[in-house]
Amino acid sequence: MEKNVSVWKANINNGLILGMLSIVYTLVMYFLDLMFNKAQGYIFLLVLIVVIFFMLKSYRDNYLHGFIKYGQSVGAGVIIFLYLSIISAIFTYILYKFIDPGLIEKQLAMVEETLVNRGMPQQAIDSGMAVQRKIMVPEIIAPLSILSIMFYGTVISLLVSIFVKKEGNPLIDIPDNR
């Protein structure tokens, strides 16, 4: 157990592990042609929740003597997701720009099919797709992925921290010095 380690430094490994897990999961989904499957998105969300729980619990036990306040837990979770979002943004850019530039067209086709299935008029579909084509470029997708991951990461951190927090009475609960 280390003493006086910043929350940023203590959680960089957690963020890197989560980032690598995200890349591996995305690559598996890519090679199985399940990139746009909604069910796989929910599965990964569940994986994120479970993994972040254990990461925050590990942070609490290894760096904070077994005690963590709700706000500290949320902050650590957001920091882990910040590291994840930066790694994911870089990977997303590489995926859409170099690995498979045609992936954007597949995504646009899926969006257009969804709009048609909703019964939207063709003029509305055409104008919506024109806007989509302008913003569906790797240079915009990658930064937007940071915002998206940070939003979901904050919500997940808020929820998971409810179960990770462990506040003790500082007069009674003396942390053991291992």
N, C-alpha and C positions, 0 to 999 in steps of 0.2 A: 504494500500500500504506500503510495507516494503522498507527500504532504505538499500543500500549496501549489498544486498544478492547476493551471487555468482550465476553464471548461472547454475552451477552444482546443487546447493541446490534448486534453484528456479524451476528447471525442473524435479526433481526426481519424483514428484507426476505425472507429465505428462507421464514420461517414465513408471512408474508403471501402470498407467491407460491403456496406449497403450499396455503394456505387457499382462495385464489381458484380454483386448479386443482380443488380438491375440490368447490367450489360449482358450477363450470361442469360438471364431470363428473356431479355429482348431478342437475343440471337437465336435462342431455342424457338421462340415464337415465330421469328422470321423464317428460319429454315423449315418449320412445320407449316408455313403459310397461314398462320393464325394471328397475324399482326392486327387485324381489324375485327377480331372476335371479341364481343363484349364480355363473354364469360371469362376469358383469360385475364381481362382487366380486373374483374372482381377477385379472381384467385390471387393475383399479384397484390391487390390491396390487402387481402387477408394475410398474405405472407409478410407484407410491410408491418402490419399491426403486431404480429407475433414477434418478428425480429426486433422491432423498436422497443417492445416491452422488455425483452431480455437484455438489450443494449443499455437501456436506462436503468434497469435493475443492477446490471453489472457496474455501471458508473456509480450508482448509489453505494453499492457494497464495497467497491475497490478504491474509490476516491473520497467518499464522504462519510466514512465510518459507519455505514449502514443506515444513515438518516438522510432524507432529502425532502425539502419542502416542495409543495406543488409547483410554485413558480420556478424553482431551480430545475425541476424535472422538465417542465415545458420548455424552458430556455435551452437545456441540453438537447432535447428532441428537435427543436427548431435548428440548432446548430448542426446536428447530424444531417437533417434534411437539406440544409444549405450546402454542405459538402456533396451530398447526393445530387442535388439539382445542378451543380456546376459540372460534375462528372457526366451526368446524363445529358446536359446541353451539348457538351463537347462530342459525346458519342452520337447524339441525334444529328448534329451537323455532319459528322463523318458519314453516318448511315445514309442520310438523304442526299448529300452532295457527291460522295465518292462510291460507296458500296452499291447502292441501288437508287440512282436518280429517278427511275421509273416508278418508285414507290409513291411519289407524289401523285402521279397520274392515277394509280390504283385507288388512292385515297379520295381523289376528286371524283372518280367514277362511282365510288361507294356513296359519297355525299349526294351526288346527282340522283342516284337510284333511290336514296332515302327521300329526297324531295319529291320525286315523281310518285313514289308510293304513298306519300301524304296527300296527294291530289292537288298539288300547287299548280297554278296556271304556268304555262310554258314561258311566258314573258318574265314572271317572277323567278323562275328557275334559272333562266339565262342571265338575268342581272345578278342573282346571287352567286352563280358560278363565276361570273366575271370578277366579282370581288374576291372570291375564294382563290382564283388563279393568281391574283396579285399578291395575296398574303401567304400563299402556300409555297414559300421558297425557303431553303435551309437557313438563310440569314435571318429570317423572321421566326421560323418554327423553333429554332434553338433557344433564343431568349424568352420566347413565350413558354417554353417548357420549364424554364427556371421559375417563372411566376406560378405556373400550374402546380409544379411539385411543391413549391413553398406554401401555397394555399392548402393543398391536401396534407402536407407535412405538419402544418400548424394545427389543423383540425385533429389529425391523428395524435399529435403530441398532447393536445388538450385532453383528449379522451383517455389515452394510455396513462398519462400522469396521475389520473385519479386512482389507478390501481398500483402505481409504483411508489407514490409518496409514502413516506414513513417518517412522521415527526415524533420525536420523543421529548421527554421532559429533560432539559439539560442539567437539572439539579439531581436527577435520579439516574438517568441513562448515561453512564460514562462510557465513551467509546473505548474499546480495548485496543491497545497499541500492539499490533502484530509485528 
